Amino acid sequence: MYVVGIVLAVLFLFPIFWSTLTSLKSPAEASAVPPTYLPSVLTFENYVKLNQYGAGIARYIFNSAGVALITVLGTVVLSTLAGYGFSRFRFPASNLLFLMLLAALMIPFQSILTPLFLLMSAVKLQNSLIGLALVYITFQLPFGVFMMRNTFDVVPREIEEAALLDGCSTWQMLTRVMLVLVRPGIITVAVYAFLNSWNEFLAALILMTQEVNFTLPILLTSVRSGYYGAIDWGALQAGITVTILPCIVLFLFLQRYYMQGLMGGAVKG
């Protein structure tokens, strides 16, 4: 099992290692055919060239980070409140509403891009980072609510009853007691929302038409196209490295809670 695990880890990590290594080569070595496996000298020239595209790499990182943070905040707040409501309160057609919410997972995202584009244009949210974040929140909510409902279902009701006997209101019980107990589920929803919004390409490409509002995935497309059809492989690999670094750091720091949240939301009782 250890051998299989090591082999799989190497297979998954090799593309990341290769992209990082290529980004540190000189532009000539990065585009050489056949490729050179080790750089003759380590250089950050590709990162300098990457910063020369469009409005600069810092602007695109800011756009992606802003959209991702708004998406995470909105998804976590709405998913937690909705998940708690579906788990603890019974109201007419609650199960039907929950199934309708989950049905959104079966709708192909690409199939509604045209009406979505028209809607965002009508409400003046096209070329808006907030508008893009609202789109991401909408498509993250079905998974987030499903995860949080299952996570709340695992928490024994006796804990809530004890909190109510101690004088807690429903809001105080949620914020002071329940949020601590369902923290792994919240972190799972947050990580999932961040990774999807940070790496999402198609909606950002359709809704963002002004270069200053582009996110990192759209920048990679511009680098991939290059000038006069040429591909700057060094700058492209530098952009890939910049894009994947926050995802790796976030997952490594939160993987323990992420796995607990996935396992805790997978079973009930």
RAWOLIN-V889519 format. One record per residue. N is the residue number from 1. RES is the residue in one small letter. PSI is psi as a letter, one per 20 degrees, with the letter a starting at -180 (none if undefined). BURIAL is # if it has 16 or more other ideal C-beta (glycine too) atoms within 10 Angstrom, else .. Layout:
BEGIN
N;RES;PSI;BURIAL, N;RES;PSI;BURIAL
END
This chain:
BEGIN
1;m;h;., 2;y;g;., 3;v;g;., 4;v;g;., 5;g;g;., 6;i;g;., 7;v;g;., 8;l;g;., 9;a;g;., 10;v;g;., 11;l;h;., 12;f;h;., 13;l;h;., 14;f;g;., 15;p;h;., 16;i;g;., 17;f;g;., 18;w;g;., 19;s;g;#, 20;t;g;., 21;l;g;#, 22;t;h;#, 23;s;h;#, 24;l;j;#, 25;k;r;#, 26;s;q;#, 27;p;h;., 28;a;g;., 29;e;h;#, 30;a;h;#, 31;s;j;#, 32;a;q;., 33;v;o;., 34;p;q;., 35;p;q;., 36;t;p;., 37;y;h;., 38;l;p;., 39;p;q;., 40;s;h;., 41;v;q;., 42;l;p;., 43;t;q;#, 44;f;k;., 45;e;h;#, 46;n;h;#, 47;y;h;#, 48;v;g;., 49;k;h;., 50;l;h;#, 51;n;i;#, 52;q;i;., 53;y;p;#, 54;g;c;., 55;a;j;#, 56;g;q;., 57;i;h;#, 58;a;h;., 59;r;g;#, 60;y;h;#, 61;i;g;#, 62;f;g;., 63;n;g;#, 64;s;g;#, 65;a;g;#, 66;g;g;., 67;v;g;#, 68;a;g;#, 69;l;g;., 70;i;g;#, 71;t;g;#, 72;v;g;#, 73;l;g;., 74;g;g;#, 75;t;g;#, 76;v;g;#, 77;v;g;., 78;l;h;#, 79;s;h;#, 80;t;g;#, 81;l;g;., 82;a;g;#, 83;g;h;#, 84;y;g;#, 85;g;g;#, 86;f;h;#, 87;s;h;#, 88;r;i;#, 89;f;q;., 90;r;p;., 91;f;r;., 92;p;p;., 93;a;k;., 94;s;g;., 95;n;h;., 96;l;g;., 97;l;h;., 98;f;g;#, 99;l;h;., 100;m;h;., 101;l;g;#, 102;l;h;., 103;a;h;., 104;a;h;., 105;l;h;., 106;m;i;., 107;i;o;., 108;p;p;., 109;f;h;., 110;q;h;., 111;s;i;., 112;i;j;., 113;l;h;#, 114;t;g;., 115;p;h;., 116;l;g;#, 117;f;g;., 118;l;h;., 119;l;g;., 120;m;h;#, 121;s;h;., 122;a;h;., 123;v;j;., 124;k;k;., 125;l;j;#, 126;q;q;#, 127;n;k;., 128;s;p;#, 129;l;h;#, 130;i;g;., 131;g;g;#, 132;l;g;#, 133;a;h;#, 134;l;h;#, 135;v;g;#, 136;y;g;#, 137;i;g;#, 138;t;g;., 139;f;i;#, 140;q;h;#, 141;l;g;#, 142;p;g;#, 143;f;g;#, 144;g;g;#, 145;v;g;#, 146;f;g;#, 147;m;g;#, 148;m;h;#, 149;r;g;#, 150;n;h;#, 151;t;g;#, 152;f;h;#, 153;d;h;#, 154;v;h;#, 155;v;p;#, 156;p;q;., 157;r;h;., 158;e;h;., 159;i;g;., 160;e;g;#, 161;e;h;., 162;a;h;., 163;a;h;#, 164;l;h;., 165;l;h;., 166;d;i;., 167;g;j;., 168;c;q;#, 169;s;r;., 170;t;g;., 171;w;g;., 172;q;h;., 173;m;h;#, 174;l;g;#, 175;t;h;., 176;r;h;., 177;v;g;#, 178;m;h;#, 179;l;h;., 180;v;h;., 181;l;h;., 182;v;k;#, 183;r;g;., 184;p;h;#, 185;g;g;#, 186;i;g;#, 187;i;h;#, 188;t;g;#, 189;v;g;#, 190;a;g;#, 191;v;g;#, 192;y;g;#, 193;a;g;#, 194;f;g;#, 195;l;g;#, 196;n;g;#, 197;s;h;#, 198;w;h;#, 199;n;i;#, 200;e;p;#, 201;f;g;., 202;l;g;., 203;a;g;#, 204;a;h;#, 205;l;h;., 206;i;g;#, 207;l;h;#, 208;m;o;#, 209;t;i;., 210;q;p;., 211;e;h;., 212;v;i;., 213;n;j;#, 214;f;q;#, 215;t;r;#, 216;l;g;#, 217;p;h;#, 218;i;h;#, 219;l;g;#, 220;l;h;#, 221;t;g;., 222;s;g;#, 223;v;h;#, 224;r;h;., 225;s;g;., 226;g;r;., 227;y;p;., 228;y;k;., 229;g;i;., 230;a;q;., 231;i;p;., 232;d;n;#, 233;w;h;#, 234;g;g;#, 235;a;h;#, 236;l;g;#, 237;q;h;#, 238;a;g;#, 239;g;h;#, 240;i;g;#, 241;t;g;#, 242;v;h;#, 243;t;g;#, 244;i;i;#, 245;l;g;., 246;p;h;#, 247;c;g;., 248;i;g;., 249;v;g;., 250;l;g;#, 251;f;h;., 252;l;h;., 253;f;h;., 254;l;j;#, 255;q;h;., 256;r;g;., 257;y;h;#, 258;y;g;#, 259;m;h;., 260;q;g;#, 261;g;g;#, 262;l;g;., 263;m;h;., 264;g;h;#, 265;g;i;#, 266;a;i;., 267;v;r;., 268;k;q;., 269;g;none;.
END
